[in-house]
Amino acid sequence: MTKFLLSVHVLAAIIAIGPVTVAASMFPAAIRHAGTGAGRDLAVPRSLHRICRVYAALGIVVPVFGLATANSLGVLGDTWLLTSIALTAAAAAVLVLAVLPRQRLLLATAEDTRAPARLAMFTGIFNILWAVVTVLMIVRPGSTTGA
């Protein structure tokens, strides 16, 4: 059962979190490229925002199966896992409270020319948090893989 839980956890991370990180990273440049005023072409930024929203919702599967996997492995109290959980919560908070609302705002208005740069900063923070979580999942202390 542990192998199944771990497989779903890893596949969900790749399939759900991967598209969010890529689409969120592409959004600031796409919104700048869309231009300003009434003639803005928002097709690409709207698609990227939709990808971020949909896959963020699907991303809830990652921590759910991650916790189930950790429970079956008996590592729920390990420091590396608790750190990963905290960083995952931080990444989710950055996505839900900073990235998605800023994307929505930029789709509605193009008044602030610095807004895409601030969005890019929050997107970078989101991506760094996920990169650290990924490294912790691969190079965790006490790994049974021998790596």
Backbone as CSV, one residue per row, in Angstrom:
resi,resn,N_x,N_y,N_z,CA_x,CA_y,CA_z,C_x,C_y,C_z
1,MET,0.818,-1.190,0.000,0.000,0.000,0.000,0.867,1.261,0.000
2,THR,2.000,1.224,0.680,2.884,2.384,0.745,3.373,2.775,-0.642
3,LYS,3.715,1.786,-1.456,4.190,2.088,-2.810,3.108,2.759,-3.637
4,PHE,1.868,2.312,-3.477,0.756,2.943,-4.180,0.575,4.393,-3.738
5,LEU,0.559,4.619,-2.422,0.396,5.977,-1.890,1.518,6.893,-2.360
6,LEU,2.742,6.397,-2.308,3.889,7.193,-2.752,3.802,7.478,-4.247
7,SER,3.385,6.502,-5.020,3.244,6.705,-6.470,2.218,7.784,-6.781
8,VAL,1.078,7.733,-6.123,0.054,8.762,-6.346,0.563,10.126,-5.893
9,HIS,1.248,10.173,-4.776,1.811,11.417,-4.251,2.786,12.040,-5.263
10,VAL,3.700,11.256,-5.769,4.706,11.770,-6.715,4.046,12.151,-8.042
11,LEU,3.172,11.302,-8.552,2.478,11.635,-9.805,1.638,12.901,-9.663
12,ALA,0.959,13.045,-8.544,0.151,14.245,-8.320,1.038,15.488,-8.256
13,ALA,2.206,15.358,-7.632,3.124,16.498,-7.568,3.578,16.904,-8.965
14,ILE,3.892,15.933,-9.777,4.348,16.227,-11.143,3.209,16.797,-11.981
15,ILE,2.052,16.149,-11.921,0.931,16.521,-12.785,0.224,17.790,-12.315
16,ALA,0.149,18.028,-11.016,-0.588,19.194,-10.511,0.317,20.391,-10.226
17,ILE,1.402,20.173,-9.542,2.250,21.301,-9.141,3.116,21.781,-10.303
18,GLY,3.577,20.872,-11.136,4.398,21.254,-12.285,3.737,22.292,-13.176
19,PRO,2.509,22.052,-13.634,1.847,23.046,-14.483,1.641,24.396,-13.790
20,VAL,1.367,24.384,-12.490,1.180,25.649,-11.771,2.478,26.440,-11.775
21,THR,3.592,25.783,-11.486,4.863,26.510,-11.439,5.222,27.072,-12.809
22,VAL,4.992,26.317,-13.859,5.318,26.792,-15.212,4.375,27.920,-15.630
23,ALA,3.077,27.712,-15.477,2.100,28.725,-15.901,2.248,30.009,-15.087
24,ALA,2.453,29.871,-13.785,2.623,31.061,-12.941,3.887,31.819,-13.330
25,SER,4.931,31.093,-13.692,6.183,31.734,-14.104,6.039,32.458,-15.440
26,MET,5.213,31.931,-16.312,5.016,32.533,-17.629,4.065,33.728,-17.594
27,PHE,3.200,33.793,-16.589,2.152,34.808,-16.559,2.683,36.250,-16.579
28,PRO,3.659,36.635,-15.747,4.093,38.043,-15.762,4.567,38.512,-17.140
29,ALA,5.321,37.705,-17.832,5.779,38.082,-19.176,4.604,38.128,-20.146
30,ALA,3.679,37.203,-20.028,2.520,37.171,-20.924,1.644,38.401,-20.720
31,ILE,1.478,38.828,-19.477,0.631,39.995,-19.220,1.322,41.273,-19.699
32,ARG,2.646,41.329,-19.587,3.382,42.486,-20.134,3.266,42.510,-21.649
33,HIS,3.363,41.348,-22.260,3.280,41.235,-23.719,1.871,41.559,-24.234
34,ALA,0.862,41.374,-23.395,-0.525,41.620,-23.799,-0.786,43.095,-24.085
35,GLY,0.057,43.955,-23.537,-0.108,45.386,-23.788,-1.039,46.040,-22.793
36,THR,-1.395,47.283,-23.102,-2.254,48.060,-22.220,-3.430,48.614,-23.012
37,GLY,-4.401,49.116,-22.288,-5.537,49.762,-22.929,-6.582,48.778,-23.426
38,ALA,-7.477,49.315,-24.233,-8.616,48.533,-24.719,-8.205,47.437,-25.695
39,GLY,-7.055,47.600,-26.346,-6.630,46.628,-27.345,-5.808,45.482,-26.799
40,ARG,-5.836,45.287,-25.486,-5.040,44.208,-24.884,-5.516,42.847,-25.367
41,ASP,-4.547,41.987,-25.665,-4.865,40.612,-26.035,-4.601,39.737,-24.812
42,LEU,-5.648,39.350,-24.125,-5.519,38.631,-22.857,-5.734,37.125,-22.976
43,ALA,-5.766,36.595,-24.189,-6.039,35.165,-24.362,-4.999,34.301,-23.643
44,VAL,-3.728,34.595,-23.852,-2.677,33.777,-23.225,-2.660,33.967,-21.712
45,PRO,-2.653,35.215,-21.199,-2.679,35.357,-19.741,-3.912,34.723,-19.088
46,ARG,-5.062,34.803,-19.740,-6.265,34.161,-19.184,-6.096,32.642,-19.124
47,SER,-5.521,32.071,-20.167,-5.279,30.620,-20.169,-4.304,30.228,-19.071
48,LEU,-3.246,31.001,-18.908,-2.265,30.710,-17.862,-2.887,30.815,-16.473
49,HIS,-3.731,31.834,-16.280,-4.405,31.999,-14.982,-5.339,30.817,-14.713
50,ARG,-6.047,30.383,-15.740,-6.948,29.236,-15.579,-6.161,27.975,-15.223
51,ILE,-5.033,27.770,-15.890,-4.177,26.624,-15.564,-3.770,26.688,-14.098
52,CYS,-3.354,27.865,-13.655,-2.937,28.023,-12.255,-4.077,27.704,-11.290
53,ARG,-5.270,28.208,-11.567,-6.415,27.971,-10.682,-6.817,26.503,-10.652
54,VAL,-6.958,25.899,-11.820,-7.434,24.513,-11.890,-6.424,23.550,-11.269
55,TYR,-5.160,23.702,-11.648,-4.158,22.774,-11.128,-3.826,23.031,-9.663
56,ALA,-4.016,24.261,-9.204,-3.850,24.530,-7.768,-4.905,23.762,-6.981
57,ALA,-6.129,23.739,-7.501,-7.191,22.980,-6.834,-6.880,21.483,-6.849
58,LEU,-6.384,20.992,-7.977,-6.016,19.572,-8.060,-4.812,19.253,-7.165
59,GLY,-4.008,20.261,-6.889,-2.795,20.074,-6.093,-3.046,19.647,-4.667
60,ILE,-4.275,19.752,-4.183,-4.586,19.313,-2.826,-4.327,17.820,-2.656
61,VAL,-4.340,17.092,-3.760,-4.067,15.651,-3.724,-2.632,15.391,-3.240
62,VAL,-1.711,16.304,-3.548,-0.298,16.095,-3.198,-0.116,15.966,-1.682
63,PRO,-0.517,16.958,-0.878,-0.313,16.781,0.568,-1.186,15.688,1.182
64,VAL,-2.366,15.453,0.625,-3.227,14.402,1.168,-2.540,13.044,1.049
65,PHE,-2.041,12.735,-0.147,-1.348,11.452,-0.325,0.040,11.469,0.298
66,GLY,0.626,12.645,0.416,1.911,12.747,1.109,1.773,12.392,2.576
67,LEU,0.744,12.905,3.211,0.511,12.578,4.625,0.164,11.103,4.795
68,ALA,-0.625,10.556,3.880,-0.952,9.126,3.950,0.301,8.276,3.786
69,THR,1.179,8.692,2.870,2.436,7.965,2.667,3.314,8.060,3.910
70,ALA,3.436,9.267,4.462,4.257,9.464,5.668,3.732,8.637,6.828
71,ASN,2.418,8.563,6.956,1.821,7.758,8.012,2.161,6.283,7.824
72,SER,2.066,5.801,6.591,2.357,4.383,6.359,3.839,4.063,6.536
73,LEU,4.701,5.067,6.338,6.136,4.875,6.553,6.543,5.108,8.007
74,GLY,5.638,5.677,8.796,5.932,5.952,10.200,6.893,7.122,10.404
75,VAL,6.823,8.122,9.531,7.756,9.255,9.627,7.047,10.580,9.909
76,LEU,5.812,10.516,10.399,5.036,11.745,10.611,5.697,12.731,11.566
77,GLY,6.509,12.263,12.478,7.154,13.156,13.435,8.556,13.592,13.048
78,ASP,9.058,13.136,11.910,10.424,13.460,11.501,10.550,14.941,11.122
79,THR,11.679,15.513,11.486,11.916,16.937,11.265,11.841,17.311,9.790
80,TRP,12.425,16.489,8.926,12.409,16.822,7.497,10.989,16.872,6.959
81,LEU,10.124,15.993,7.474,8.735,15.975,7.024,7.968,17.181,7.575
82,LEU,8.160,17.485,8.837,7.496,18.652,9.426,7.925,19.934,8.724
83,THR,9.210,20.014,8.361,9.703,21.167,7.601,9.047,21.210,6.229
84,SER,8.934,20.069,5.588,8.274,19.993,4.273,6.812,20.407,4.354
85,ILE,6.132,19.986,5.403,4.730,20.354,5.587,4.601,21.865,5.755
86,ALA,5.470,22.448,6.576,5.425,23.901,6.795,5.716,24.658,5.496
87,LEU,6.707,24.194,4.734,7.033,24.851,3.466,5.927,24.665,2.427
88,THR,5.280,23.511,2.431,4.154,23.278,1.533,3.005,24.217,1.877
89,ALA,2.731,24.377,3.163,1.677,25.316,3.591,2.042,26.741,3.194
90,ALA,3.310,27.100,3.339,3.755,28.436,2.932,3.600,28.635,1.429
91,ALA,3.966,27.622,0.648,3.823,27.711,-0.811,2.351,27.855,-1.194
92,ALA,1.486,27.084,-0.558,0.051,27.182,-0.844,-0.475,28.565,-0.481
93,ALA,-0.017,29.105,0.637,-0.449,30.441,1.047,0.014,31.499,0.048
94,VAL,1.258,31.404,-0.411,1.759,32.362,-1.400,0.926,32.268,-2.679
95,LEU,0.619,31.057,-3.099,-0.167,30.876,-4.320,-1.578,31.450,-4.166
96,VAL,-2.246,31.086,-3.080,-3.646,31.466,-2.897,-3.807,32.933,-2.491
97,LEU,-2.873,33.441,-1.690,-3.030,34.803,-1.168,-2.285,35.869,-1.959
98,ALA,-1.311,35.471,-2.764,-0.523,36.473,-3.492,-0.551,36.275,-5.003
99,VAL,-0.224,35.087,-5.470,-0.087,34.874,-6.913,-1.431,34.940,-7.631
100,LEU,-2.377,34.111,-7.242,-3.669,34.070,-7.943,-4.422,35.404,-7.878
101,PRO,-4.501,36.062,-6.713,-5.190,37.358,-6.691,-4.499,38.419,-7.555
102,ARG,-3.184,38.422,-7.593,-2.458,39.394,-8.421,-2.660,39.103,-9.911
103,GLN,-2.709,37.837,-10.260,-3.017,37.499,-11.650,-4.404,38.018,-12.023
104,ARG,-5.372,37.772,-11.154,-6.742,38.214,-11.399,-6.795,39.735,-11.553
105,LEU,-6.086,40.444,-10.698,-6.044,41.905,-10.756,-5.414,42.397,-12.053
106,LEU,-4.326,41.762,-12.471,-3.665,42.165,-13.706,-4.521,41.876,-14.936
107,LEU,-5.349,40.863,-14.867,-6.267,40.596,-15.977,-7.366,41.664,-16.049
108,ALA,-7.718,42.215,-14.894,-8.785,43.213,-14.842,-8.300,44.612,-15.199
109,THR,-7.037,44.921,-14.881,-6.526,46.267,-15.101,-5.047,46.229,-15.444
110,ALA,-4.603,47.189,-16.205,-3.184,47.290,-16.580,-2.621,48.627,-16.133
111,GLU,-3.163,49.180,-15.061,-2.775,50.509,-14.592,-1.347,50.540,-14.054
112,ASP,-0.989,49.605,-13.211,0.301,49.619,-12.527,1.338,48.843,-13.330
113,THR,2.327,49.528,-13.853,3.346,48.861,-14.672,4.331,48.054,-13.833
114,ARG,4.369,48.270,-12.526,5.265,47.500,-11.652,4.622,46.213,-11.149
115,ALA,3.324,46.081,-11.319,2.604,44.913,-10.798,3.106,43.587,-11.370
116,PRO,3.419,43.483,-12.670,3.951,42.203,-13.155,5.276,41.814,-12.489
117,ALA,6.104,42.790,-12.177,7.377,42.492,-11.510,7.136,41.987,-10.095
118,ARG,6.191,42.587,-9.388,5.862,42.112,-8.030,5.262,40.707,-8.096
119,LEU,4.418,40.477,-9.088,3.857,39.133,-9.268,4.968,38.129,-9.546
120,ALA,5.925,38.503,-10.373,7.055,37.611,-10.674,7.835,37.275,-9.402
121,MET,7.959,38.253,-8.495,8.654,38.005,-7.229,7.910,36.950,-6.411
122,PHE,6.593,37.105,-6.276,5.815,36.132,-5.505,5.827,34.759,-6.175
123,THR,5.786,34.747,-7.492,5.865,33.479,-8.221,7.207,32.807,-7.966
124,GLY,8.272,33.592,-7.950,9.597,33.053,-7.644,9.666,32.458,-6.254
125,ILE,9.062,33.145,-5.290,9.020,32.622,-3.915,8.267,31.291,-3.885
126,PHE,7.128,31.243,-4.558,6.343,30.006,-4.641,7.194,28.876,-5.224
127,ASN,7.896,29.165,-6.321,8.708,28.144,-6.991,9.877,27.687,-6.120
128,ILE,10.518,28.616,-5.428,11.636,28.252,-4.544,11.153,27.360,-3.407
129,LEU,10.012,27.704,-2.831,9.468,26.862,-1.755,9.229,25.442,-2.239
130,TRP,8.654,25.287,-3.438,8.424,23.942,-3.967,9.725,23.226,-4.288
131,ALA,10.721,23.972,-4.751,12.016,23.346,-5.036,12.639,22.803,-3.750
132,VAL,12.549,23.565,-2.665,13.103,23.104,-1.385,12.346,21.875,-0.891
133,VAL,11.024,21.904,-1.004,10.227,20.736,-0.593,10.630,19.514,-1.414
134,THR,10.811,19.691,-2.705,11.209,18.575,-3.567,12.556,18.004,-3.140
135,VAL,13.508,18.869,-2.862,14.825,18.405,-2.414,14.703,17.665,-1.088
136,LEU,13.906,18.199,-0.165,13.711,17.507,1.117,13.082,16.128,0.912
137,MET,12.193,16.009,-0.045,11.559,14.720,-0.304,12.542,13.721,-0.918
138,ILE,13.506,14.218,-1.658,14.466,13.330,-2.306,15.642,12.999,-1.402
139,VAL,16.172,13.987,-0.715,17.376,13.811,0.106,17.012,13.930,1.575
140,ARG,16.008,13.227,1.982,15.566,13.308,3.354,16.514,12.556,4.275
141,PRO,16.693,13.048,5.478,17.520,12.311,6.449,16.897,10.966,6.754
142,GLY,17.717,9.970,6.877,17.230,8.641,7.200,16.596,7.922,6.039
143,SER,16.887,8.375,4.826,16.300,7.751,3.643,16.665,6.274,3.584
144,THR,15.693,5.491,3.190,15.936,4.052,3.068,16.465,3.689,1.703
145,THR,16.646,4.681,0.834,17.126,4.390,-0.516,18.641,4.203,-0.560
146,GLY,19.316,4.647,0.501,20.767,4.535,0.531,21.461,5.665,-0.208
147,ALA,20.710,6.612,-0.732,21.301,7.749,-1.467,21.768,8.830,-0.538
